[in-house]
Amino acid sequence: MGSIVGKKGVDISSLNGSVNMETIKKAGFDFVMIRCGYGSDIASQDDTQFESNVRKAEAAGMPWGAYLYSYALSEKDAKSEVEHVKRLLKDKKPTLPVAFDMEDGDGYKAKHGGLNYQTINTVCKTFLDGIRKAGYYPMLYTGLYYLRDYISKEVADSVDIWLAQWYTKPDYTGDNLGMWQYGGETNYLESNSIAGVGVID
């Protein structure tokens, strides 16, 4: 896996619609992290643009990695999420990490009793270990709040961190800071939109 130090990338999913990867590349972005799906290994929870986005990234010569948005509330759920990723990555060769998206953007975990230290650590460890055993390079996508209150140092230190913090600089300074998502709907450093593509993380 090549270094992406000093390089900029984007995070895309079906929420961005059908994107033009060449336009993204020409806008000055060097790599892409692509959502493959969310939750357990159910076909209806595959990201509908994943296959297309991978083909487009490879055609444009852009290194790519993948991520899965987690809804896991137990070790069993997290194992199913590992199988979800393995199914979608079959016969594909990401050149960047495979990330576990640990957040609670829609409040699902909080509503179902999963937003607690024990559960978050169990599902993170289960997924990251499973992805590593499957032969991929695991990464943990999360925010400062989770790193402070829900994720143990043992789990956080076991992988590279993809930090979500929309700010002018990252406040997490661990040696394992692999990527920093510095903007999305809000961006303090530059425009949050690519002409012809729209708002992008």
C-alpha positions as CSV (number, residue, x, y, z in Angstrom):
1,M,0.0,0.0,0.0
2,G,1.4,3.3,-1.0
3,S,1.7,6.3,1.2
4,I,-1.1,9.0,1.1
5,V,0.8,11.4,3.5
6,G,0.2,14.9,2.3
7,K,-2.5,13.8,-0.2
8,K,-6.2,14.6,-0.3
9,G,-9.0,12.3,-0.9
10,V,-12.8,12.1,-0.8
11,D,-15.4,9.9,0.8
12,I,-18.2,8.8,-1.4
13,S,-21.3,6.7,-1.2
14,S,-24.7,6.3,-2.9
15,L,-25.7,9.5,-1.1
16,N,-23.5,11.3,-3.7
17,G,-25.3,9.8,-6.6
18,S,-23.5,8.9,-9.7
19,V,-20.2,10.7,-9.5
20,N,-17.6,11.5,-12.2
21,M,-14.3,10.3,-10.8
22,E,-12.3,12.1,-13.4
23,T,-13.9,15.4,-12.3
24,I,-12.9,14.6,-8.7
25,K,-9.4,13.8,-9.8
26,K,-9.0,17.0,-11.8
27,A,-10.3,18.9,-8.8
28,G,-7.0,17.9,-7.0
29,F,-8.0,14.8,-5.1
30,D,-5.7,11.8,-5.1
31,F,-7.6,8.9,-3.6
32,V,-11.1,7.8,-2.7
33,M,-12.7,6.0,0.2
34,I,-15.9,4.2,-1.0
35,R,-18.8,3.1,1.2
36,C,-19.5,-0.6,0.4
37,G,-22.6,-0.8,2.5
38,Y,-24.1,-0.5,6.0
39,G,-25.1,-3.0,8.7
40,S,-25.4,-6.8,8.5
41,D,-24.8,-9.0,5.5
42,I,-28.1,-8.3,3.8
43,A,-28.1,-7.5,0.0
44,S,-30.6,-4.6,0.5
45,Q,-27.9,-2.9,2.7
46,D,-25.2,-2.9,0.0
47,D,-24.3,0.6,-1.2
48,T,-26.0,0.8,-4.6
49,Q,-23.1,2.8,-6.1
50,F,-20.2,0.6,-4.7
51,E,-19.5,-1.5,-7.8
52,S,-19.7,1.5,-10.1
53,N,-17.6,3.7,-7.9
54,V,-14.9,1.0,-7.7
55,R,-14.8,0.6,-11.5
56,K,-14.7,4.4,-11.9
57,A,-11.8,4.8,-9.4
58,E,-9.8,2.1,-11.0
59,A,-10.4,3.5,-14.5
60,A,-9.3,6.9,-13.3
61,G,-6.2,5.4,-11.7
62,M,-7.2,6.5,-8.2
63,P,-6.2,4.4,-5.2
64,W,-9.3,3.4,-3.3
65,G,-10.3,1.9,0.1
66,A,-13.7,0.9,1.4
67,Y,-15.8,1.4,4.5
68,L,-18.9,0.0,6.1
69,Y,-21.2,2.0,8.3
70,S,-21.9,-0.1,11.4
71,Y,-25.2,-0.8,13.0
72,A,-23.8,-3.6,15.1
73,L,-25.2,-4.0,18.7
74,S,-23.4,-7.3,19.5
75,E,-20.4,-9.5,18.5
76,K,-22.8,-11.5,16.3
77,D,-23.8,-8.3,14.5
78,A,-20.2,-7.3,14.0
79,K,-19.3,-10.7,12.6
80,S,-22.2,-10.3,10.1
81,E,-20.8,-6.9,9.1
82,V,-17.4,-8.5,8.4
83,E,-19.1,-11.1,6.1
84,H,-20.9,-8.2,4.4
85,V,-17.6,-6.5,3.6
86,K,-15.9,-9.8,2.5
87,R,-18.8,-10.5,0.1
88,L,-18.6,-7.1,-1.5
89,L,-14.8,-7.1,-1.7
90,K,-14.6,-10.6,-3.3
91,D,-12.4,-10.4,-6.4
92,K,-11.6,-6.7,-5.7
93,K,-8.3,-5.4,-4.5
94,P,-8.5,-2.2,-2.5
95,T,-5.1,-0.5,-2.3
96,L,-6.1,1.6,0.8
97,P,-7.6,0.4,4.1
98,V,-11.0,-1.2,4.8
99,A,-12.5,1.0,7.5
100,F,-15.1,0.4,10.2
101,D,-17.4,3.5,10.4
102,M,-18.2,3.8,14.1
103,E,-20.6,6.7,14.7
104,D,-24.3,7.1,15.5
105,G,-25.4,9.6,12.9
106,D,-29.1,8.6,12.9
107,G,-29.3,7.7,16.7
108,Y,-29.9,4.0,16.0
109,K,-27.3,2.8,18.5
110,A,-28.5,5.1,21.3
111,K,-32.2,4.1,20.7
112,H,-31.3,0.4,20.9
113,G,-28.9,0.4,23.9
114,G,-25.7,0.1,21.9
115,L,-24.1,3.4,22.7
116,N,-22.0,2.3,25.6
117,Y,-18.3,1.5,26.2
118,Q,-18.6,-2.3,26.4
119,T,-20.7,-2.7,23.2
120,I,-18.7,-0.2,21.1
121,N,-15.4,-1.9,22.1
122,T,-16.8,-5.4,21.4
123,V,-18.1,-4.6,18.0
124,C,-15.0,-2.5,17.0
125,K,-12.6,-5.3,18.1
126,T,-14.6,-8.0,16.4
127,F,-14.9,-6.2,13.1
128,L,-11.3,-5.0,12.9
129,D,-9.9,-8.4,13.9
130,G,-12.2,-10.0,11.3
131,I,-11.1,-7.7,8.5
132,R,-7.4,-8.3,9.4
133,K,-7.9,-12.0,9.3
134,A,-9.6,-11.7,5.9
135,G,-6.3,-10.2,4.6
136,Y,-7.3,-6.6,4.4
137,Y,-5.7,-3.5,6.2
138,P,-8.2,-2.4,8.9
139,M,-8.9,1.2,9.9
140,L,-11.3,2.8,12.4
141,Y,-13.3,5.8,11.3
142,T,-14.7,7.7,14.2
143,G,-14.7,11.0,16.0
144,L,-13.0,12.5,19.1
145,Y,-16.0,12.0,21.2
146,Y,-15.9,8.2,20.6
147,L,-12.2,8.0,21.1
148,R,-12.6,9.8,24.4
149,D,-15.7,8.1,25.8
150,Y,-16.3,4.8,24.1
151,I,-13.2,3.3,22.5
152,S,-10.5,1.8,24.6
153,K,-6.8,2.7,24.1
154,E,-6.1,-0.9,23.3
155,V,-8.6,-1.0,20.4
156,A,-7.7,2.5,19.1
157,D,-4.0,1.8,19.2
158,S,-4.4,-1.5,17.3
159,V,-5.2,0.2,14.0
160,D,-4.8,3.4,12.1
161,I,-7.5,6.0,12.9
162,W,-9.5,7.9,10.3
163,L,-10.5,10.9,12.3
164,A,-13.8,12.7,11.6
165,Q,-13.3,16.3,12.9
166,W,-14.5,19.2,10.8
167,Y,-12.0,21.8,12.0
168,T,-8.8,23.6,11.0
169,K,-6.5,21.0,12.5
170,P,-6.9,17.6,14.0
171,D,-7.0,17.5,17.8
172,Y,-6.1,13.8,17.8
173,T,-2.4,13.6,17.5
174,G,-1.7,9.9,18.0
175,D,1.1,8.3,15.9
176,N,-1.7,6.1,14.3
177,L,-3.6,9.0,12.8
178,G,-3.9,7.7,9.3
179,M,-6.5,10.0,7.7
180,W,-8.2,13.1,8.8
181,Q,-11.7,14.0,7.5
182,Y,-11.5,17.8,7.9
183,G,-14.7,18.8,6.2
184,G,-18.1,17.8,4.8
185,E,-21.3,19.9,5.0
186,T,-19.0,22.3,7.0
187,N,-15.5,22.9,5.8
188,Y,-13.1,25.4,7.5
189,L,-10.2,25.0,5.1
190,E,-11.6,25.2,1.6
191,S,-14.8,25.0,-0.4
192,N,-16.9,22.0,0.5
193,S,-18.1,21.5,-3.0
194,I,-16.7,20.2,-6.3
195,A,-18.2,21.7,-9.4
196,G,-20.2,19.0,-11.2
197,V,-20.1,16.7,-8.2
198,G,-21.5,18.7,-5.2
199,V,-20.8,18.7,-1.5
200,I,-18.3,16.0,-0.6
201,D,-16.5,14.8,2.5
